[in-house]
Amino acid sequence: MEVDDPRQGVLFDDRFLDRYAGPIISDPAVAIVELVANAWDAYATRVDIVWPKRTEGVPFSIADNGKGMTPEQFQRRWKTLDYNRIAEEGTKSAPPADLAGAPTRSAYGRNGKGRHAAFKFSDPYRVRTWRDGRETTYEVRRGTTQPFDVKEVGSRMGVEGHGTEISATASEGVSLDAEAAREVIGTRFLADPNFVVSIDGMLVTFDDIPTRSIQKAVVQVPGFGPVDVIMIDSQKADRTTRQHGIAWRVKSRLVGTPGWIGFDHDRILDGRTSEAKRFQFIVSADLLEDAVRPDWSGFATDHPAWSATQPLVHAKIREYLSTFSAERRREAKASIRENHIRTVQKLPPVGRDRWNQFIEEVIDTCPSISTDEVGKVAGILANLELTTSKYGLVSKLHDLPPGDLDALYQLLDDWTLRLAKDALDEIQTRLKLIADLDIKLRDEHADEVGDLQPLFERSLWVFGPEFESLEFTSNRGMTAVIQEIFGVDATGSRQRPDFVMLPDGSVGLYSRDAHDLGHDVDGVARLVIAEIKRPGVTIGSDQKGQAWRYVRELIERGLISEQTTTTCYVLGSTIHAAERGHRTEWDGRVTIIPMAYDTFVRRAEKRMLGLRDKLKEAPFLKDRGLDGEAFLKPPLANTEDLLETARL
């Protein structure tokens, strides 16, 4: 391909336009529909077509009395490759000045591709358009280095009216004859009596629609009279639902905009289905003359004539669609059953019957729901039949407000259910743990020392991130030694051999093994001693010294060595002002840390990223008899305790 202009930055292959426009250029039936639709969008009331006849030397042309275009409008709309009609002109088409007061039309076009349909009938072709007293003629031909070229070939002033004509420059024939063209147009553009199309001088009417594509019915409305319904099947689904749906006429005038949603928002068909893009129903109901709104945008919903007519007409339309779609519905049911056969076979007879009944009723009574959507719901119900909760989940979903349903959708978009449950279970366990500790540590008169140590055993993660990733277990060997030397409550220790009962509290020892180069256990690498004092006990030097005595005994017995790092936490209600600091022993291998209960709880909260406050209304916390505000209110603490909490 030769490059005519070296400044041309982007080159287009000769095949580009055919691929870009597709059937708009290749299929004469699609092409003529697009050109007539352009006239509709220009608010034409009449379109005259001359069908091409090669043998007679008659070229193609299509002329309308729409709004026409100024030279500036033509340059913008015709030369923009992917013209955005909605952004430039909106979704509605207003009438020209001489039809002021007429209702707006819903525009057919969206991206400007329809204008390329003229290439199906001629290359090059000419566009003559006039408005505001000026007429301009352009020639449009396929380009060599760009999709198409546009050249102005004539202009004159003093022209009356408005409109556009597209004409071929040669009498090229097409595979579609004039009779077939009349059928294509008749099945799509007869809803509005104020928009007429002629081909070779003869208006397109209902008589041009073959009997296989049209049916007529009369609906008797008791107390009001007859309503005529014309049902048109275009035999082929179009790209959109434009010019399809239900069109209501009163005294040969269109009421509102044709579509599949009635004036009372009763949807007959889902606009995404192929049927919605194929059928058209024209309802002539002169008996509704008094029910029409003043602006002819619809009917008064509370008018008795409309209230009586609308359900009967809709029932007739559904009856027609049901008859047409009987085979499709049978296929849909069979497809759904085949897709879920493995799951359904596992259901008990009662559950299987219930599932089959659901499929039958939904597909028969809700034709607007697609087969894919029914299949998805059927799959969910089959799985619910196999669960222990049955339809309890459906009940919970029913109770959710729209905002929560959106949040659930987003959650399932980002997480799997199992992963989300694992994460939430861990959060729930830890928040319950914090709640239990907070309650039991507030009451200085509580006699529940035996319950505190198990809680702290599950709370090692509060002490630091290392306890999240490393497995610490209760060291019963060390516990037995401490029990032998220091234990007093032998009965309590027999009941809970994993920690030592003391007069003023309890001691738990948790260790992590060390390993040699052969990965065999080689002593203790890390030891944590948690001494839990009764609520009301103040931690002083004696309590910190007691922790060091535990470690010394373990060293003397050979249970820990110089390679062991030991941390002793001594927890109590308060700490003596002079004993707030950490104490280290054995050349720094042993650290003794006093910690107030309130500091421990606040540290746990901080490790949970403040979720305790955010989730105070969670059912699992309310079920524990907790008042949300009281739960969040910390116990009284002195300034040093608060500073320690902030530091941790």
N, C-alpha and C positions, 0 to 999 in steps of 0.2 A: 504494500500500500504506500503510495507516495504521500509525503507530507507537504501540503500546500503552503502552510504558514509555519516557519521555524519557531515562531513564538507560541505555537500551540503546546500547552503544557501536558494535557491529557489526551490520549488518542482512544477512539472507540472502534471496535470491530464492526464489520457490516452486519453481523448477526445480533448486535447488542439490543436494538430496538425490538426485534421479534421476541427475544428472551425476556426483556423488561416488561413488555405489554402482554405477552402470552396470547391467550385466546381472543383478546380484544382485537388483535390484528389478524389472527389466523382463522377465526370462526366467524362467518358472516352473520349468524344468528346473534352471537354475543355482540358483534360490532354494531348492528343496527339498534339493538337495545340500548347500548351505551350512548349512541348519538341521539336517540329520542330522549333518553334520560337527561342529557345535557340541555335539551330544549325545555324539559320540565323544570330543571334547576334555574333556567333563565326566566322562569315564570311565563312561558309561552302558553297561549290558550289554543293555538292551532299549529300543527306541524304537517307540512306537505312534502311527500317523498316521491321522487321519480326513480323507479327501479331500473337498473341498467339492463339493456338488451343489446348484446353485441351484434346480433344478426341484423338488427334494425338500426344500428348506429346511435342508440339512445344512451347517453352517459348517466351516471348516478348523480342525484342531487337531493339535499334535504334542507328545507327552508322553514324557519319558524318566526313568529311574531313576538319573541321574547324581548328582554331588555336591551339586547345588543351590547356592543363594547366600544369604548373610546379607544383611540390608538394606544394610549398609555395602558389601559386595562388589557388590551389584546397582547401587547408586548410582555406584560408581566405574567399573564396567565398562560399564554401559549409557549413562551420561551423558557419558562421555569420547568425543568425536567420532572421534578417531583413536587408539583404545586400543591401546597397545603390549603385546600379550600376552606376547611373549618377555621384555621387560624386567620385566613385572609378575609373570609366573608361570613363565617358563622355556620351553624347547622341549619338555619332557616333561610328561605329565599323570600324577600319582600316583593310585592307587586310593583309594576311600573307606575309612574305618576297617573296615567290615564285610567288605572284600575284602583285608585286610592280607596281604601276601606275594605278591600278584599283580604281574606285571611292569608297569613304567610304559609309557605309550603315547607315541608321537611325536605331538605336537599338530598339528592341521590348520590352525588359525587363526593369523594373524599380526597383523592390524591392527584387528580388531574390526568390520570391515564386514559380516561374515556375519549379524549380528543384524538388520540392516536388511531382510533377505530377507522377514521377516514382513509388511512393508508390501505385498508382492506379493499377499498373500491377504486383507488387511484393513487399513482405516484408519478408526478406531483398532483396535489389537489389545491383548490382555491377556496379561500374564506372571504366572503363579503359580509361585512357587519356595519350597521348604521344605528346611530342614536344622536340626540342633541343636535340634529341638523347636519351631521357629517357622516359620509359613507367612505369606508376604506376597504380596499381589496388587497389580499395577500396571497402569495404563492408559497406553499410549504412542500418541500421535497426532502427525501432521505439525503443525509450528508455523507461525505467521504471521510472526514476526520472527526465528525461529531454526529450525534444521532440524527439530527435533521436541521435543515436550513430554512429560515423564514425571510421572505423578501416582499416589501411593499410594491405592488404593481399598479395601483391606481387610487385616486382619492377625489372626492367631489363634495361640494357644500350645497346647502339648500335642500337637503333630503328630508322628507317628512317621515314620521313614525319611528319604529325601532324594530330590530330583528337581526337574524344571522342566517346566511346561506352557505352551505358547504357543497361544492360541486367538483365532479371529476373532470379531468382535462382530456380524457379519452373514454370511449365506450367499451370499457372492459367488463366482461361478464363475471358472475360469481356462481358458485354451486347452488345457492339458495334461490328459488324462484319467487316471484311476487306473491303467489298464493301462500307459500310457506312463511314468507315474511309477515303477511297479514295475520297468520295464526300466532306467530311469535309475539307480535305486538299486542294482539287482542287478548292474550292470556295475561298480560301484564299492565296495560295502560287504559283500562276501561272503568276504573273505579270512580274517577272524578269526571262527571259529565261536562265540566268546564274545560276539559283538556281533550281535544279531538285530534286524531291522526288520519291522514289520507295517504293512500298509495295509488299512484297513477290516476288521481282525480276522484277516487272512490273512498269514502270514509270507512275506517275499520270499525266494525260493530261486533256484537255478540254472534252474529250469523257467521263471522269468519272463524269462529272457534269450532273445531270439529266436535262431533257429538261425544267422542271418547273423552274429551277434556272439559265438558261442561254439563252440569245438571241443574235443574230448576226445581224448586219446592215452594209450597205455600204453607205458611204457619198461621193457623187460626188463633187469634188472641181473644179469649172469651170476654165479651163486653165491649170490645174495641174494633175488631175486624181483622182482615187478612194482612199478612206481611209476605212479600215476595223475596225469596233468597236464591241467588244465583251462585253456584259453586263452580269455581274454575280451577282446573289442574293444569299447570304449565308443563307437566310431564318431565320437567328437569329442574333441579334446584339451582337457583341463581346464587350470586356471590353474597347477597345480603337479603334482608327481609323487606327492602323498599319495594313498594307497589304490591306487597302481599299482606295478608291478614284480613281483617274484617273492615269493610267500608260501609258506613251507614248513609243512606240517602233519604232525604225528605223533599218531596215536590221537585225531584230531579236536581237537587242541590246537595253537595257533599257536606256532611256534618263532621266536624273535627278532622282528625288525621287517621287514615287507615293504619291498622296494626293489630297485634295479637293480644294487647291488653285493652280491655273494655274501658268505658268511661268511668266505671266503678272499680277499676283496677283488678277485674277478674281475668286472670291470664288463661287463655285457651291453649296456647302452645308455647313451649320454650323457644325463643327466637334463635337459639343455637342449633336447633334440629334442622334436618334437611326438609322436613315437612313444612316448617315455618317459612322456608325460602321457596316453596313450590306452590302452595295453595292460596287462593284468594276467594273471599266471600263478599258478595255485594248484596246488601240488605236494603230493599226499598220499603220504607215504612212511613207512608203519608199520614197514618193515624197518629204519629208522634209530633205533628206540626206544633201543637201547643206546648210540647215538652222541650222543644229546642231552646237552648240558652240564647239570649239576645245577640251574642257575638258569633253564634253558630260553632262554637268550639266544642260543644257536647250537649248532653241532655241533663235536665234537672233530675237529679237522682231520686228526689222525693215525689216526683210526679207519678200519679197512679198508672198512667198509660205506659210510661217507661218501666215502672216496677213490674208490670204484668208482661211486657213484651220481651225485655232483655233475657230473663231466664229461659223462656221458651225458644228464642232464637239460638241462644248458646247451646241449649240441649240438642237442637236440630244439627248444629255445626259439629258438636261432639259425636253425635250419632254417625254423621257422614265420615268423620275422621276415624272413628272406631271401626267402621266397616272397612275402610281403606287399609287400616293398619293392623287388621286381625292377624294376617300372616306375619307381619313384623313383630307383633307381640308374642306370637308363638315361638318365633325364632329367639326373641330376647329371653323368654323364660327358659328355653332349652339351653341357651348359652350360659345363663347364670347358674343353672343346675349343674352343667358340665364343669364349670370352673370351680365349683365348690363341692364336688362329689366326694372328695376324700374326707373333708370335714363333716359333711352331712351324714355320711355313713357311720360316723362314730356316735351320732345322736341317738338317744332312746326314741322309741316310736312316737311318744307324745311330743317331744321336742321337734322331731322331723316333720310331723303333721303341722305343727305351729309354724315352722319355718316355710314350708311349702305354701301354706295359706297366705302368709305375708307376701310372698313373691306373686301369687295370683292376684291378690287384691290391689297391690301397689301398681303393678303394670297395667291392670285393667282400668283402674279408676284415676290414675295420675299419668296420663300420656305425656305430660310436659316434662316429666323426670326422665333423664336419659338412662339408657341401659347400663352404662358405666357407673352412674351414681347409684342405681338400684343394686347393682352387683356389689358395690363397696359396702352399702348398708347391710345387704344380705350376708356378706362375709362377717361383718361385725356381729350380727345377731347369731349366726351359727357358732361363732367362738364363745359368745356369751352363754349359749345353751350348754356349753361344755364346762363353764366355770362354776365354782361353788356359790358365787354371789348372784348368779343368774342375771336378772335385769336390774339389779340394784344400781349398777353404774348408770343405766339409762335414767333412772330416777334422779340421781345426783346431777347428771347433765341437764335434766329438765329444770332443776331448781337454780341453775347458774344464771346470773344476769349476763347480758351481751358482752359487757366488758371482761368478765371472767372467762367467757368462752373464747374471746380473742386472745386473752393471756394464755389459755390452755393451748390454743393453736400455735402460738409462738413458742411455747415450751416444747411441744412435740416437734416443732421445726428444728429446734436446737439440740434437743436431748432425745435419747431413747427412754422409754418408760422405765426399763429396768435400771438404767444408769441413774435416772432422776430419783427413783425410789431408794437406791443405795445411798445416794448423797443425802437425801432428805431423812432417811432413817438414822444416819450418823448424826446429823444436826439435831434431830429429835432426841436421840439418846443423850447427847451432851447437854442440851438445854434442860432436859428432865433432871439430869444429874446436878446441874447448877441449882435448879429449883429446890431439889431435895436438900442439898448442902445448905442453901441459904435459909431454909426453914429451920433445920435442926440446929444450925449454929447461932441462930438468933436467940433461942430460949436458953438462958443461963441455968435454968432449973431442970432442963431436960436430962433424963437419965438414959441416954441412948448411945453410950460410948461404944458398945458393941456393934452398933450400926454405922458409926462414922468411918471406921477403918476400911470396911469393904467399899464404901463410897470413895474414899481417897485412893484405894487401889485402882479404881476405874478412872481416876482423875490425874494420873501421872502426866498426861499430856499438858496439863496446866503449867507444869514446872518448866517446860521448854520444848522447842521443836524436835530435839533429839529423841524425845519419848514418843513422837509420832511414827518415826521410821524404824526404830529399833525395838526389838521385842524384849521387854522386861517381865520377868515372872517372879512370883513369890518364892523366896529361898527358904524352904522349910528346915534345911539343915542349920542355917544360921539362926532361924527363929527358935529352934529347939535349944540352942546354946544360950540365947538371951533369956529364954523361959527358965532354963535351969538355974541361971545365976540371979536374974532379977524378977522373974515372974512371981506373982503372989496369988492371983485368982486362977488356981489350977483347973477349976470346973469350967470357967469361961474359956480357958485355953484349949481344953479338950473339945469344946464345942466348935471352936474356930482355930484349928492348929496352924493356920497360915499367918497368924499374928499373935503378939504377946499382950496379954491383959495386964495392966498396971493399976495401982490404986487411983491415980489421977488421970488415967488415959490408956493409950494402947500404942504398940510399936509394930510397924510392918517393915519388912526388909525385902527389897526387890533388886534382883541382880541380872546382869547380862554376862554371858560366858566370854572368856577370851579363847582364842584359837592359835595353835602353832602353825608352822609352815605347811604341815600336812593336813591342815584344816580340822585337826582333832581338838577337843576341848582341853584347854590348858589354864585352869584357874578362872578367876573372876576379873573381867575387864572394868566393869562399872557397877557400883553399888549405891543404891538410894535407900536411905533410912527415913521413914516418915513417922515421926512421933506425934500423935494426936492427943492434945490435952483436953480435959473436960471443958465444956463451956464455962467461963468464969475464971479459969486459971490464967494468971499472968506469967509470961515467960521472963525468967531472969537468968542470972549466971548459973544457978543450980541446974536449971532445966537444960541449958546449953552444955554444961559439964556432964550431965547424965548422958547426952548423946555421944560425947567423946569417950565415956566409959564403955559404951556398947562397942565402939570401934576397937578400942584397946583389947577388949576380950577376944574379939574376932581375930585380931592380929596375933595375939598370944596362942590362940588355938590353931593358927596356920590356915584359917579360912580365907583370908585376904593377904595379899603380898604388896610389895612396893610397886608392882605394875597396875594395881587397882586404884582407880579414882573413885573416891567416896564423897557423897553429898548427903548431909543430914538436914532434913527440914523439921524444925520444931514449931508446931502450929498451936496457937492458943487464942483466947479472946483478945488479949492485949499483950503488949511487950513493954517491959520496964524501960523507961527513958534512957537509961545508961547501957542497955543491952541490945540496942537496935542494930548494931553493926554485925558483920559476918565474922566468924571466928575460924581460923585455919590452924591445922595441926599436921604433924608428920611431914614437915617440909612442903606444905601446900597440897599434899595428896588428899587431905581431908578438909572439907569445908562445911561449917555448921551455920545454917541460915535460919534465924528466927523469922516467923511470918504470922501476922495477925489473920484471923479467919476472914475478916472483911477484905484484906488485901488479896487473899487467895481467891475469893469469889470474884472480886473486880478484875483480877488477872485472868480468870477463866472467861469473864465477859469479853475482855479485850481480845483474847485469843479467838473468840467466836465472832469477831468483827462487829460487835454491837447487835447481833441478831436477837439477843434476848429482849431488847427494847422493841425491835421491829416486829417480833413475833409474839408479843405479849397477849394478843387475842387468839392465838392458835388453840384449837380445841384440846390438844394434848396437854397444854398448860392449864387451861380452864378446868379440865376434868380432874385436876389434882387439887381443886378447891382453892386456887390461888386468885387473889384479887390483883388485877394487873398493876394498879398504881402502887399498892403495898409491896408487891413483888419487886418492883423496880426501885423502891425507896431504900437506900442503904441504911444500915444501922449507924448509930452515932459513933464517930471515930474522931480521935484527936488529930491535930494538925500533922504530926509526924506520920501517922498512918496514911493520911491522904497523900502526903508527899511520896511515901513509899509506893503507894498504888500508882501514882503518876509515873514514877521512875520505872516501875516494872512494866 
